[in-house]
């Protein structure tokens, strides 16, 4: 099922498969900003990540002394969600626990994604309700891809600026994309990362202390994408490794993938959210399409 919202600035579509965004199109120019899943590079568009981020060793983790298996980025991206609300300016997709989810994640929950438009800004609300009788543990995040270049020029003409950046650190990953625990300083030039294809030859660049705002700009355009994630700790920059892929993913995460050589115990895994029974967690990120 496809949901649609629009206003005088943008037309946005999302699909019930994974509650994934399908299109972010400018009303003014007709320009499509969301990556459209070209199979030559990456068939995804904008995964929703829950209840884990990234990979786990052997696709496994432990909880309560039991071992469970779950694939990359969790099961929401592979699930069919219900379109529970669709107004002119907002739409909500929801998923509750089932036999399928409990086999890999032993908690009762209701997960929902709400997309809402306000002028030229699309906000994404990630909501987790603990419907069980015990604490639940999880991570959340996003994985939207954007066309780059989006206003002419080459990929290398664009950069990602972090206007509010602090002491930016890179969370290093091994060759097979597990966390090493090393966090060296990541050098920015004028508070920005200049894009080039070989930047991603070793997969994602995962950063912390970026200040909750990433702005994608080009040298020869005044248009920009202002991506805000004030309450998500990490920002991953990614495109398909070792390709000339014309897109960039901005990935706000609450937690990190598994550590090298270690099957994670959910009870002690770093940065995981612990939500008491009956309570609700919410986190929001947004993207503002600025056109000259």
C-alpha positions in Angstrom: 0.0 0.0 0.0 1.2 3.5 -0.9 0.6 6.5 1.3 0.9 10.1 0.0 1.1 13.5 1.6 1.6 16.9 0.0 1.5 20.6 0.4 2.5 23.6 -1.7 6.2 22.7 -1.4 6.6 18.9 -1.6 4.9 15.7 -2.6 5.9 12.7 -0.5 5.1 9.0 -0.9 5.9 6.0 1.3 5.1 2.3 1.0 3.8 -0.2 3.6 6.8 -2.5 2.8 9.2 -1.4 5.6 7.3 1.9 5.8 10.0 3.0 3.4 9.9 6.4 1.7 9.2 6.1 -2.0 9.5 9.7 -3.2 10.3 13.2 -2.1 9.4 15.5 -5.0 9.5 19.3 -5.3 6.2 20.9 -6.2 8.2 23.9 -7.5 10.6 22.2 -9.9 9.3 18.6 -10.1 12.8 17.4 -9.0 13.0 14.1 -7.2 15.3 14.2 -4.2 15.0 10.7 -2.9 17.2 8.0 -4.3 15.0 5.7 -6.5 16.6 2.3 -5.9 18.5 1.8 -9.1 19.6 -1.9 -8.8 22.9 -1.2 -10.5 23.9 0.4 -7.2 21.4 -0.1 -4.3 17.8 -1.2 -4.5 16.9 0.5 -1.2 15.5 4.0 -0.8 15.1 4.8 2.9 15.2 1.9 5.3 13.7 2.2 8.8 16.0 0.5 11.4 14.6 -1.4 14.4 15.4 -3.0 16.7 19.1 -3.1 15.8 21.5 -1.0 13.8 23.9 -2.6 11.4 25.3 -6.1 11.6 25.7 -8.6 14.5 28.4 -11.3 14.7 27.0 -14.4 12.9 23.6 -12.5 12.8 23.3 -13.4 16.5 22.8 -11.8 19.9 21.9 -13.0 23.3 19.2 -12.0 25.8 18.3 -13.7 29.0 20.7 -16.5 28.4 19.1 -17.3 25.0 20.5 -16.8 21.5 18.5 -15.1 18.8 19.2 -14.4 15.1 18.4 -11.2 13.3 19.6 -9.8 9.9 21.2 -6.5 9.0 19.4 -3.4 10.4 16.6 -5.5 12.0 13.3 -6.7 10.8 11.2 -3.6 10.1 12.8 -3.1 6.7 11.7 -6.6 5.7 8.2 -6.3 7.3 4.8 -5.2 6.0 3.5 -2.3 8.1 -0.1 -1.1 8.3 -0.9 2.3 7.0 -2.9 3.4 10.1 -3.4 7.1 9.3 -3.1 9.2 6.1 -4.2 12.8 6.2 -3.2 15.5 3.8 0.0 16.4 5.6 0.9 13.3 7.6 0.8 9.5 7.4 1.6 6.8 10.0 2.7 3.2 9.4 2.7 0.7 12.3 3.9 -2.8 13.2 3.1 -4.9 16.3 4.9 -8.0 17.5 3.9 -11.3 16.1 5.1 -14.9 16.1 7.5 -14.0 13.3 9.1 -11.1 15.3 9.1 -12.9 18.7 11.2 -15.7 17.2 14.0 -13.2 16.6 13.2 -10.5 19.2 11.4 -11.7 22.4 9.5 -8.5 23.3 6.0 -7.2 22.9 5.9 -3.8 21.1 4.2 -1.5 18.7 6.6 0.3 16.3 5.4 3.2 14.2 6.8 5.7 11.7 5.0 9.0 11.1 5.9 11.2 8.1 4.7 14.8 8.4 5.1 17.9 6.2 5.4 21.4 7.3 6.3 23.8 4.5 9.5 22.5 2.9 10.4 20.2 5.8 9.6 16.5 6.1 9.8 15.1 9.6 10.1 11.4 10.5 8.9 10.4 13.9 10.0 7.0 15.2 7.8 5.7 18.0 8.2 2.6 20.1 5.6 1.5 22.6 6.4 -1.2 25.1 3.2 -3.2 25.2 4.7 -6.0 27.3 5.2 -6.6 31.0 9.0 -6.2 31.1 11.7 -3.8 30.0 12.5 -4.0 26.3 15.8 -3.1 24.6 16.4 -1.7 21.1 18.0 0.7 18.8 16.4 2.9 16.1 17.6 4.8 13.1 17.1 5.9 9.5 18.8 5.1 6.2 17.4 7.6 3.6 19.3 8.0 0.3 19.4 11.2 -1.7 20.3 11.9 -5.3 23.7 13.5 -5.4 24.2 15.5 -7.6 20.7 16.9 -7.1 21.3 20.2 -9.1 23.8 19.5 -11.8 27.6 19.1 -11.6 29.4 16.0 -10.4 29.3 14.0 -7.2 32.7 15.5 -6.3 31.2 19.0 -6.4 29.1 18.3 -3.3 29.9 18.3 0.4 28.3 17.6 3.7 28.6 20.5 6.2 28.2 20.1 9.9 27.5 23.7 11.2 27.2 22.7 14.8 30.0 20.2 15.0 32.0 19.7 18.1 35.0 17.3 18.6 34.0 15.0 15.7 35.1 11.4 16.1 35.0 8.6 13.6 33.7 5.3 14.9 36.0 2.9 13.0 34.8 -0.3 11.5 36.6 -3.5 10.5 36.7 -4.7 6.9 33.6 -6.7 7.6 31.7 -3.7 9.1 31.9 -4.4 12.8 33.0 -1.8 15.4 36.6 -1.8 16.5 36.1 0.5 19.4 38.6 3.1 18.0 37.3 6.6 17.8 40.0 8.9 16.2 39.4 12.5 15.5 37.8 13.0 12.1 39.3 16.1 10.3 36.7 18.4 8.7 37.6 21.1 6.3 35.6 24.2 7.1 33.3 22.0 9.1 32.5 19.8 6.1 33.2 16.5 4.4 34.0 16.9 0.7 32.4 14.0 -1.2 34.2 11.7 -3.5 33.3 8.2 -4.5 36.4 6.5 -3.0 35.5 7.9 0.4 33.2 4.9 0.8 35.4 2.2 -0.5 35.5 0.7 3.0 31.8 1.2 3.5 30.1 3.8 5.8 31.8 6.6 7.6 30.3 6.7 11.1 30.7 9.9 13.0 29.8 11.2 16.5 29.7 14.7 18.0 28.4 16.2 14.7 26.0 18.6 16.4 22.8 17.1 15.1 22.7 18.9 11.7 24.1 17.8 8.4 23.7 20.1 5.3 24.3 18.7 1.8 25.5 21.4 -0.5 27.1 21.8 -3.9 29.8 24.2 -5.1 27.6 25.4 -8.1 24.1 25.5 -6.6 22.3 27.3 -3.8 19.9 24.4 -3.3 20.6 22.2 -0.3 19.3 19.5 1.9 19.2 20.4 5.6 19.1 17.1 7.6 18.4 17.5 11.4 18.8 14.7 13.9 19.2 16.4 17.4 18.6 13.4 19.6 20.3 10.6 17.5 23.9 10.2 18.6 25.6 8.9 15.4 25.6 10.0 11.8 26.6 7.5 9.1 27.5 8.6 5.5 27.3 5.9 2.9 27.0 5.0 -0.7 27.7 1.6 -2.4 31.4 0.9 -1.9 33.7 0.9 -4.8 31.2 2.3 -7.3 30.4 5.6 -9.0 27.0 5.6 -7.3 25.1 8.9 -7.7 23.6 9.0 -4.3 24.4 9.6 -0.6 22.7 8.1 2.4 22.5 10.1 5.6 22.0 7.6 8.4 21.0 8.9 11.9 21.5 6.1 14.5 20.8 5.8 18.2 23.3 2.9 18.6 26.1 1.1 16.8 26.5 -2.3 15.1 28.2 -5.2 17.0 31.8 -5.1 18.0 34.5 -7.1 16.3 34.6 -10.8 17.4 31.8 -10.4 20.0 28.2 -11.7 20.0 26.4 -8.9 21.7 24.4 -9.4 24.9 21.4 -7.0 24.6 21.5 -6.4 28.4 24.9 -4.8 28.2 25.2 -3.6 24.6 26.4 0.1 24.5 23.9 2.8 23.7 20.8 0.6 23.5 17.6 2.1 24.7 16.0 0.4 27.7 12.2 1.1 27.8 10.2 0.1 30.8 6.9 -1.8 30.5 4.0 0.3 29.4 6.2 3.3 28.4 6.7 5.0 25.0 9.9 6.2 23.3 10.0 8.8 20.5 12.7 10.2 18.4 12.5 12.5 15.4 14.7 13.5 12.5 13.9 15.8 9.6 15.0 16.9 6.1 14.4 20.4 4.7 14.6 20.8 1.0 15.9 24.3 0.3 15.5 25.5 -3.3 16.7 28.9 -4.6 
